């Protein structure tokens, strides 16, 4: 294992050097904000983007945007930040012994001694309660879906102990917002949201397999499973399958949502989203090098832009 020791000021090893937590947050709050990954915002984006997909697709489906949708979008953003923080805190509590053995993660707040397990549990509960308060402003169906998502959040940290496909469980949890935001607008769950959810899961398999290639050597030593270890030298071939599945499933979701209410122009514009997203994913594959951990982290972070691309096209379709 490589020797990435915790930095003297407590900064986490894989956090951007110019992150706002380490530059501006009061020193007493930094360990807890690091625990929530506030110094690494990419995860919040990856949790939020499917929510905005679901909301945009629901608005396209019934062609009736409402002022309430602005709150759904903002509520999802606040909820994603809080629940990502709570989920990461739970993940670090359950993985604290593994994290202490992996170069990239041993500088995290719990294994490095910045936060106690008891303090982490309290912090997790506070974030979850605030997120629940936001959830209560949505309709009953959306509230039920939000509560149900806790089962996936609870299971995910243990997935790498019993399956080579923990990225599937991450995808199930991280893309749940597509179902929730659709339902918050529409009042009920429909097939377009389900296809969109499936597309998001395939996208998660794409980006998190790239991410997991940073830790394959350490994971092998401590017995942690991942799709990166499973695919090995064949990873690019699998990533191409996930790319195609993401594009196809998102296109099916768009078609099912747009017909028959939306105009042909709106349908064409909305379908440009998965098409452009697919090209961005293909461009990432041109730079794939599983032996370069820094490159893998860079490609992983690019997926914020990947996920925002369909939103641009969905927004254009709403005004077509």
N, C-alpha and C positions, 0 to 999 in steps of 0.2 A: 504494500500500500504506500501511496505517496504521503509525504509528510506535511500536509497543509495544516499547520497549527493555528489555533485561534489568534487573531490579530490582537495586539495589546489593548486596543480600545473596544474590543468586543465585537467588531464588525464581522459579519458572517462571510465565509470565504467566497461564496459565489454571488454575493450581492454586488450590484454596480457600485463602483467606487464613489460616484457622485450622488448616491441616493439621498432622498430628503430626510430619512430617519437619522442617519449618521451625521448629517450636516446641520439639521435645524431642530430636531425634536429635543425636548428637555431630557437630560441624561437619565433621569429616573424612569422615564417611559420607554427608553430605547430597547431594553431587553424584551419587554412585552410586545412592542411593535415588531421587533425582529421575529418573535414567536409567531406572530400573525402574518409574517412575510410581507409586511408593509414596505420593507426595504426592497422587495422584489415584486413589483406590481403586475408582472405578466400573468400570474395565476388568477388575479382578480379579473383581468381582461378576458381570460379564457373561460371563466365561469360566467361572466356577464354577457359576453357576445351571443351565446345561444338564447339567452333571455330576450335580447333585442331582436334576434332572428324571429323568434316565436311571436313577439308582439307585431313586428312588421308584416309578417305573413298573415296574421289574423286580421290586421287592418286592410291588407290587400284583398282578403277573401270576402269581406262583407262591405268593402268600399265605404265604411262609415267611421272614420277617425273621430275621436271624441276628446274633450279636454281631460277626461279621466286617464287617457292613454299617456299623457305627459307625466302624471303621477306614477303610473305603472312603470314607465321607463326609469324615472328617478328612484322609485322604490326598489326596483330590481338592482340598480347601481349600488344603492346603500346596502341592500341585503346581500349582494354578492361580496362586497367588501367585508361585511361582518361575518358571513357564513364561511367565506374562504379563510378568514382569520380563525374562526372557531374550528373549522375542519383541520387546518394546519396545526393548530394547537393540539387537537386530539391525535393527529398523526405523530407529532413529536413526542407526546406522552407515551404512546404505544411503541414507538420506534426508538426510544432513547438509548437502549442498549446497542441496537444495530448502528444508530447514527454515530455512536462513540467509536465504532470500528471502521468507519468509512471516511476517507480523506476529505471529501467534499462537504460532509455533513457534521463532522465532529466539532465544528465551531458554532453550531446552533445553540440557542440559549440554554436548553436543558443539559445536554452532555457537557457543555463548557462551564456549567455551574452558574450561569447568569440568572436563571430562574429555577425555583424549586418545583417539584411535581405538584405540590399543594397549591402553590401560586399559579401554576399553569391551569389547574382544574378550575380555580376561581375565575381566572381570566377567560377561559373557554365558556363558562356558564354565563358570564356577563355579556359576551358577544352574542351568544345564542339567544338570550332573552331580548336583547335589543332588536335582533333580526326578527324574532317572533312578533314583536310589537308592530313592526312594519308589515309583516305578513297579514296581520289581523285587519289591515285596511283594505285587503282584497276581498273578492267574493268567496263564498263558502267552498266552492269546488277548488279554487286555487289554494285556499288555506289547507284543505285536505291533502292536496298534492304536496304542498310545502312540508307538512308534518311527515308525510310518507317518505320524503327524501332523506329524513334522518336515518332511516334504516341503511341506506346505501352509504351515507357518510360514516356510519359506525363500522360497517363491514370493511370498507376499502383498505384501511391500514393493514389488515390481516391477510389480504388477498395474496400478497407476494409470498406468504408462507405456505400456501396450499395449491397455487396454480401458476403455470407459466404465463398466464394471460391477465395479470393484475391491471393492465391498461384498459381492459374491458370494464372492470369495476370502476376505474376512474372515469371512463367515458359515460357509464350509466349515471354516476353522481354529478359530473361536471356539466352535462347537457340537459339535466332535468329541468332547468329553467326554460327550455324551449316549450315544454309541456305546460309549465306553470304560467308563463307569460301569455301564451295563446289562450289558456283557460281564463286568466284574469281579464282578458278583453272579451272573449267570446261567451264566457259563462259555462262552457262545457268543453270537453276534449273531443277533437275530431281527427280523422285520418291524416290530413296534411301535417299536423303537429307531430304525429307519430313517425311519419317518414322523415321529417326534419330532425327529430330526436335521433333516429338511426343514422342519419348523415353525420350528425355531430359526434356520435360514438366512433364512427369510422375516422373522422378527422382527429379525434383524440388518440386513437391508435397510431395514427400517422405521427403527430407531433410528440407524443410521450414516448414512443419507441426511440425517436431521435434523442430525446432528453435522457432516456435510460442508458444510452450508450456511453455516457460519462462515467458510469459506475460499474461497468461489467466485470472488471477485474476484482474489485472489492466485493461485489455481490457474489461472485463465484466463491470467494474465500469464506464468506460467512453464510452461504447457502440461501441467499435471497433470489427469488425467481423474477424474470421479466421477459417481455417479448424481445428485447434487445439480445439477451443471452440465448433465447430460443432460436431466433432467426440467424444470428451470427453473421457470417459472410453473405448470406442471402437476404439481408435486410432490405436492400434497395428494391428487390423484386416484390417483397411483401408491401413495402411502402407504395409501390405503384398500384397494387390491388386496392389498398385503402384509399388512395387518391381517386381511382375510378369509382369506387363504391360511394365515396363522399359526394362526388359530382352527380352521379346518377340518382341517388336517393334524394338529394336536395332538389334536383330538377323535377322529380316526381312530386315532391311536396309542393313546389311552386305551381305546377300544372294543376294539381288537385285543388289548390287554394284559389287560384286565379279564375278557373272556369266554373260557372259561366258568367260570373258577375263582372270581372275585369275586362277591359278592352284588349284587343289584339296587341296594340302598342305596349300596354302595361305588362302583358304576358311576356312579350319579347324582351322588354327591359329587365323584368324580374329574372328571366332565364339567363340573362347575361351574368348574373351574380355567380351561380355555380360554375359557369364556363370560365370566368375570369379567375375565380378562386382556384380552379383546377390548374390553370396555367401558372399561378403563383406557387402552388405546391410542386409542380413539375420543375420550376426554376430552382426551388430549394434543393431538389434531388441532384441537380447539376453540381452543387457544392458539397454533397454528402461525403464525409470521410470519417468513418467510425473510429479511427485511431486518433483523431484530433478532438479532444474533449472541449477545448475552447470553441472550435468550429461548431460542435454539436450544440453547445449552449446558445451560440449566436443564431443558428438555424431555428432552434426551439423558440427563441424570443421573437423571431420574425412572424410567428403564427398569430400574433395580435393583428398585424396588418392583413394576413390571410383571411382571418375571420371578419374583419371590418369590410372587406371588399363586397360581399353579398349585400351588406346593409346599404351601401351606396346605391346599388342597383334597385333594391327594394324601395328605398326612398324616392328614387326617380320614378319608379312604377306607380307609386301612390299619387303622384302629381301628373301622371300621363293622361 
